[in-house]
């Protein structure tokens, strides 16, 4: 890790990422830059400036605040934090891609370094020199061109977060959180590699949901009746509780447009911060379940993953919810989310994501149980899939789903930040099984055999 200290003195452009709004942000992404005067001398200390195969991250996102006024709580957007120092009056910006706050800003690191160098020359010997940024000795490591039966990640190189995959016949459908003026994105593919973007899968919000764009996310689409009807579970802002809650919608086609079912959310734990990240599971005996997470980290409440039975059509809850796991390992940070249940070898594997989704510490883990309601145990104290600090093949990988290819091989799909930390793109890696242990074959920046 390289630590970079540079002066921030003068005016700088701060703007929101063009395609990576915070989950639930009521404002559209890509807002115009705000000109901000930084009273100097302030210093920026970059604790995670890395060189990925000759490519230096030139844009980072931070939190903007001061020690006498914090912005709103529960906001998980990465931002620039300017902290007051001690008696020296020093100000520092710390830990890119790993903090939260209200205003998201993007700093063009190349511009900062250039201005820093200019100021350093002008200042003369009376000022301490700034540490040099890691200078690549050559250009970016070239990625070999994939052969006719190979592919390279990402398979969708645009903002496509929180992916969910569904296979219908010989066609795969991928669904994702809002972006590009679509409430729910959907794409289709014949091979999991080449994708065609389709129209908005949920163009009309339910009556119980806020009309503010950007508050619908994390779709899950399944069929409970063998393909006659398709059910979408999604997250939206419930007007009554002002929490993110889970709704249901149906259509006779897998790509929509889906129409909301009912006049209220299907799942809404308002007292636990709300309910988000739905997923579905059908057991071998035909029992049907929905899984989700309570959105406790919105308001300082514990986060847990839940499971509950649903009716044959998936539109009514049955029985009571059961808590499965919570964040209790160091790498998981302050939250867990995005449950995905998979059965292999008679055991239940609960894949999930944890930590701050907007940072490089975001990762994917799993727990395993002998029965569907647990108890679940986490076999490892490390994530199954984490940021690849060596090559940058995966950056904050999460929001995962598991899918079978046409040969019956399991694959893990997930989102990962692009090198500029602007948007989350769709990635595909083979999921192998070594006995009872799932192993991700990768991440890899180079060509891989196609599914």
C-alpha positions in Angstrom: 0.0 0.0 0.0 1.3 3.5 -0.9 0.4 6.5 1.2 0.1 9.7 -0.7 0.0 13.2 1.0 -0.7 16.2 -1.1 -1.8 19.8 -0.5 -5.4 20.8 -1.1 -5.3 24.6 -1.5 -7.5 26.5 -4.0 -10.5 25.5 -5.9 -11.5 21.9 -6.9 -14.4 20.4 -8.8 -16.5 17.9 -6.9 -19.2 15.9 -8.6 -21.3 12.8 -8.1 -20.4 9.6 -10.0 -22.3 9.5 -13.3 -23.7 6.1 -12.8 -23.2 5.0 -9.2 -25.8 6.6 -6.9 -26.1 5.5 -3.4 -28.9 3.0 -2.9 -32.0 5.0 -2.1 -30.5 8.3 -3.1 -33.4 10.6 -4.0 -31.3 12.6 -6.4 -30.4 11.4 -9.9 -26.8 10.5 -10.5 -24.5 12.5 -12.7 -25.3 15.9 -11.1 -23.1 18.8 -12.3 -19.8 19.4 -10.5 -19.9 21.8 -7.6 -17.1 24.3 -7.4 -15.7 24.2 -3.8 -13.0 26.4 -2.4 -10.8 24.4 -0.1 -9.2 26.8 2.5 -5.5 26.0 2.6 -3.3 24.6 3.5 -5.2 21.3 3.8 -3.6 18.0 3.2 -5.0 14.9 1.6 -3.7 11.6 2.8 -4.6 8.7 0.5 -4.4 5.5 2.4 -5.3 3.2 -0.4 -3.6 4.5 -3.6 -2.7 1.4 -5.5 -1.2 0.5 -8.9 -3.2 -2.3 -10.6 -1.0 -3.8 -13.3 0.3 -0.4 -14.3 -3.0 1.3 -14.0 -3.3 3.8 -11.1 -6.8 4.5 -9.9 -7.1 8.1 -11.0 -10.6 8.8 -9.6 -11.6 8.2 -6.0 -14.7 8.9 -4.0 -14.7 10.3 -0.5 -16.8 11.9 2.2 -17.2 15.7 2.6 -17.8 16.8 6.2 -16.2 18.7 9.1 -15.7 17.9 12.7 -18.4 20.3 13.9 -21.2 19.1 11.6 -21.9 15.6 10.4 -24.2 14.9 7.5 -27.2 12.6 7.7 -26.8 9.3 9.4 -27.4 6.0 7.7 -26.0 7.2 4.4 -23.8 4.6 2.7 -22.4 6.6 -0.2 -18.6 6.9 -0.4 -17.5 10.5 0.1 -14.6 12.8 1.0 -14.0 13.2 4.7 -12.1 16.3 5.7 -11.2 15.9 9.3 -9.9 18.6 11.6 -6.4 17.9 12.9 -4.9 18.9 16.2 -3.5 22.3 17.1 -1.7 22.4 13.8 -5.0 23.0 11.9 -4.2 20.2 9.6 -7.0 18.7 7.5 -6.9 15.2 6.1 -8.8 13.1 3.6 -8.7 9.5 4.5 -9.4 6.0 3.1 -10.9 6.3 -0.4 -13.8 4.0 -1.2 -14.4 3.0 2.4 -16.4 5.6 4.2 -19.9 6.9 4.2 -21.7 10.3 4.3 -24.2 12.5 2.5 -22.5 14.1 -0.4 -20.6 11.9 -2.9 -17.7 13.6 -4.7 -15.3 12.4 -7.2 -11.7 13.7 -7.2 -9.6 13.4 -10.3 -6.4 12.2 -8.7 -4.3 13.0 -11.8 -5.4 16.7 -11.5 -4.5 16.7 -7.8 -1.1 15.3 -8.4 -0.4 17.7 -11.2 -1.4 20.8 -9.1 0.5 19.4 -6.2 3.6 19.2 -8.2 3.2 22.8 -9.5 2.6 24.1 -5.9 5.6 22.1 -4.7 7.9 23.8 -7.2 6.5 27.2 -6.3 6.8 26.7 -2.6 10.5 26.0 -2.6 12.4 24.3 0.3 10.2 25.8 3.0 7.5 23.1 2.4 7.8 19.4 3.0 7.8 17.5 -0.3 4.9 15.3 -1.1 5.4 11.6 -1.6 5.3 10.6 -5.2 2.4 8.6 -6.5 3.3 5.1 -7.7 4.6 5.5 -11.2 4.0 2.6 -13.5 7.2 1.4 -15.2 5.2 0.6 -18.3 1.7 0.8 -19.7 -1.2 -1.3 -18.5 -0.8 -5.1 -18.7 -2.4 -6.0 -22.0 -5.3 -8.5 -21.8 -5.0 -11.2 -24.5 -7.8 -11.3 -27.1 -10.2 -14.1 -26.1 -10.5 -17.0 -28.6 -13.8 -18.1 -30.1 -14.7 -20.3 -27.1 -13.4 -17.8 -24.5 -14.6 -14.6 -22.8 -13.3 -11.8 -20.6 -15.0 -9.9 -17.8 -17.0 -7.8 -17.5 -19.8 -9.4 -19.5 -21.9 -6.2 -19.1 -19.7 -3.2 -19.0 -22.1 -0.6 -17.7 -23.9 0.1 -14.5 -25.7 -3.1 -13.6 -25.6 -3.6 -9.8 -27.3 -6.2 -7.6 -27.7 -8.8 -10.4 -30.2 -11.6 -10.5 -30.2 -14.3 -13.1 -33.0 -16.5 -14.4 -32.9 -19.2 -17.0 -36.0 -19.8 -19.1 -35.6 -22.4 -21.8 -32.4 -21.7 -23.6 -32.4 -18.0 -22.7 -30.9 -16.3 -19.6 -32.4 -13.1 -18.2 -30.4 -10.8 -16.0 -32.1 -8.2 -13.8 -30.4 -5.3 -11.9 -31.0 -2.2 -9.8 -32.2 1.1 -11.4 -29.9 2.9 -13.8 -30.3 5.0 -17.0 -33.9 6.1 -16.2 -35.0 2.5 -15.8 -36.5 1.3 -12.5 -35.4 -2.2 -13.1 -32.9 -3.1 -15.7 -33.2 -6.4 -17.7 -31.0 -8.0 -20.3 -31.1 -11.4 -22.1 -28.4 -13.8 -23.4 -28.0 -17.2 -24.9 -24.6 -17.9 -23.4 -24.2 -15.8 -20.2 -21.5 -13.8 -22.1 -23.1 -11.7 -24.8 -26.1 -9.6 -23.5 -28.8 -7.6 -25.1 -30.3 -4.8 -23.0 -34.1 -4.7 -22.9 -36.8 -2.2 -21.8 -37.6 -1.3 -18.2 -38.9 -4.4 -16.5 -40.9 -2.4 -13.9 -41.9 0.9 -15.7 -44.8 1.6 -13.3 -44.2 1.9 -9.6 -46.7 0.4 -7.1 -49.1 2.9 -5.5 -47.6 2.4 -2.1 -44.1 3.4 -3.3 -42.5 6.8 -3.6 -42.4 8.3 -7.1 -38.8 9.6 -6.6 -36.5 7.9 -9.0 -33.6 5.9 -7.7 -35.4 4.2 -4.8 -36.2 0.9 -6.6 -33.5 -1.7 -6.5 -32.3 -5.3 -6.0 -34.8 -7.3 -8.1 -35.4 -11.0 -7.9 -37.4 -12.8 -10.6 -38.5 -16.4 -10.4 -41.4 -18.6 -11.5 -43.3 -20.7 -9.0 -45.5 -22.6 -11.6 -43.1 -23.9 -14.2 -43.0 -20.8 -16.4 -46.7 -19.9 -16.7 -46.3 -16.8 -14.5 -43.2 -14.9 -13.4 -42.9 -13.1 -10.1 -40.6 -10.2 -9.4 -39.6 -9.2 -5.9 -38.1 -5.7 -5.7 -37.3 -3.0 -3.2 -39.0 0.4 -3.1 -39.6 3.3 -0.7 -42.8 2.7 1.2 -44.6 6.0 1.6 -46.4 5.0 4.8 -43.3 4.0 6.8 -40.7 6.0 4.8 -38.6 2.8 4.7 -37.2 0.7 1.9 -39.5 -2.4 1.7 -40.1 -5.4 -0.5 -42.9 -5.6 -3.0 -44.0 -8.2 -5.5 -45.1 -7.9 -9.2 -46.1 -10.4 -11.8 -46.2 -11.0 -15.6 -46.6 -13.9 -18.0 -43.2 -13.0 -19.6 -39.9 -13.2 -17.8 -38.7 -9.8 -19.2 -41.9 -7.9 -18.2 -43.3 -5.4 -18.0 -44.2 -6.5 -14.5 -47.2 -5.1 -12.7 -47.2 -4.7 -8.9 -49.4 -7.0 -6.9 -51.3 -5.7 -3.9 -51.7 -2.3 -2.4 -48.9 -2.5 0.2 -45.4 -4.1 0.5 -45.1 -7.8 0.9 -42.3 -7.5 3.5 -41.8 -4.3 5.5 -40.0 -4.5 8.9 -40.3 -0.8 9.5 -39.2 -1.2 13.1 -36.0 -2.9 12.0 -35.1 -0.2 9.4 -37.0 -1.7 6.5 -36.5 -4.8 4.4 -34.3 -5.1 1.3 -32.5 -7.6 -1.0 -35.1 -10.2 -1.7 -34.3 -13.6 -3.2 -36.3 -16.8 -3.7 -35.7 -20.5 -3.2 -37.7 -23.7 -4.0 -36.8 -26.8 -2.0 -36.8 -30.3 -3.4 -40.2 -31.0 -1.7 -41.7 -28.0 -3.5 -41.7 -25.7 -0.5 -41.2 -22.1 -1.5 -39.3 -19.4 0.4 -38.3 -15.8 0.2 -35.1 -14.5 1.8 -34.1 -10.9 2.6 -32.2 -8.6 4.9 -33.5 -6.0 7.4 -32.1 -2.6 6.4 -30.9 -1.9 10.0 -27.7 -0.2 8.9 -29.9 2.7 7.7 -30.5 3.6 11.3 -28.0 2.0 13.7 -29.9 -1.3 14.0 -28.4 -4.8 13.8 -28.6 -6.4 10.3 -29.8 -10.0 9.9 -30.7 -12.3 7.0 -34.2 -13.8 7.2 -36.1 -16.6 5.5 -39.9 -17.2 5.4 -42.3 -19.6 3.6 -44.6 -18.2 0.9 -47.8 -19.4 -0.7 -47.7 -21.4 -4.0 -48.0 -18.2 -6.0 -45.3 -16.4 -3.9 -47.6 -13.5 -3.1 -48.5 -14.3 0.5 -46.2 -14.9 3.5 -46.8 -18.1 5.5 -45.7 -18.7 9.1 -43.1 -16.6 10.7 -39.7 -15.4 9.5 -36.5 -17.1 10.8 -33.2 -15.3 11.4 -30.4 -17.1 9.6 -27.1 -15.2 10.2 -25.8 -11.8 11.1 -22.5 -10.0 10.7 -20.1 -11.5 13.2 -16.8 -11.7 11.4 -14.2 -9.0 11.0 -14.3 -8.8 7.2 -18.0 -8.3 7.3 -17.8 -4.9 8.8 -21.1 -3.3 9.9 -23.6 -5.2 7.8 -24.5 -8.3 5.8 -26.9 -8.3 2.8 -27.9 -9.9 -0.5 -28.7 -13.5 0.5 -28.6 -16.2 -2.1 -29.6 -19.8 -1.2 -28.3 -22.8 -3.1 -28.5 -26.5 -2.4 -25.6 -28.8 -3.1 -24.9 -32.3 -1.9 -27.9 -32.2 0.4 -26.6 -29.1 2.2 -27.9 -25.5 2.1 -25.4 -22.9 1.1 -26.3 -19.3 2.0 -24.2 -16.9 -0.1 -24.2 -13.3 1.0 -22.4 -9.9 0.7 -21.0 -7.9 3.5 -19.3 -4.6 4.5 -19.8 -1.2 2.7 -21.0 -1.9 -0.8 -19.3 1.4 -2.0 -15.8 0.3 -0.9 -13.1 -2.2 -1.8 -13.8 -4.1 1.5 -17.2 -5.2 0.1 -17.0 -9.0 -0.5 -18.9 -12.2 -0.8 -19.0 -15.0 1.8 -21.1 -18.0 2.6 -22.6 -20.1 5.4 -23.8 -23.7 5.3 -26.5 -25.7 7.1 -28.0 -29.2 7.1 -31.6 -27.8 7.2 -33.1 -24.8 5.4 -33.7 -22.8 8.5 -30.3 -23.6 10.0 -28.4 -23.3 12.2 -25.9 -21.9 9.6 -22.2 -22.0 10.2 -19.5 -20.0 8.4 -16.7 -22.4 7.6 -14.1 -19.7 6.9 -13.1 -16.4 8.5 -12.3 -15.0 5.1 -14.6 -14.1 2.3 -15.2 -16.4 -0.7 -14.6 -13.6 -3.1 -12.9 -10.3 -2.3 -11.2 -7.4 -4.0 -8.2 -8.4 -6.1 -5.5 -5.9 -5.0 -2.9 -7.5 -7.3 -4.6 -7.1 -10.7 -7.9 -5.3 -10.0 -9.8 -8.2 -11.5 -12.5 -7.7 -8.9 -13.2 -4.5 -6.9 -15.7 -4.7 -4.1 -17.4 -7.8 -5.6 -20.9 -8.6 -4.3 -24.6 -8.7 -4.9 -24.0 -12.2 -6.1 -26.3 -14.9 -7.7 -25.6 -18.5 -8.7 -26.7 -19.9 -12.1 -26.3 -23.2 -13.9 -25.0 -23.1 -17.5 -26.3 -25.5 -20.1 -23.8 -28.1 -19.1 -24.9 -28.1 -15.5 -21.8 -26.2 -14.2 -22.4 -23.6 -11.5 -21.3 -20.0 -12.1 -21.2 -17.0 -9.8 -22.4 -13.7 -11.2 -21.8 -10.5 -9.2 -21.2 -6.8 -9.6 -17.7 -5.2 -9.3 -16.7 -1.6 -9.5 -15.0 -0.4 -12.7 -11.4 0.9 -12.3 -12.6 4.5 -11.9 -15.0 3.5 -9.1 -17.9 5.1 -11.1 -20.2 2.2 -11.8 -20.7 -1.5 -11.0 -20.5 -3.9 -13.9 -21.6 -7.5 -14.3 -19.0 -10.2 -13.8 -19.0 -13.9 -14.3 -16.7 -16.5 -12.6 -16.9 -20.3 -12.5 -18.0 -21.7 -9.1 -16.4 -25.0 -8.5 -17.1 -27.5 -5.7 -14.3 -29.2 -3.9 -16.3 -31.7 -1.9 -18.5 -29.7 0.3 -16.6 -26.5 -0.3 -17.5 -23.9 -2.9 -14.5 -22.3 -4.6 -14.5 -19.4 -7.0 -12.2 -20.0 -10.0 -10.9 -16.5 -10.2 -11.3 -13.6 -10.4 -9.3 -13.3 -13.6 -8.7 -10.4 -16.0 -7.7 -12.7 -18.8 -9.6 -15.0 -21.1 -11.7 -17.8 -19.7 -13.5 -20.7 -21.3 -17.1 -19.8 -22.1 -19.9 -21.5 -20.1 
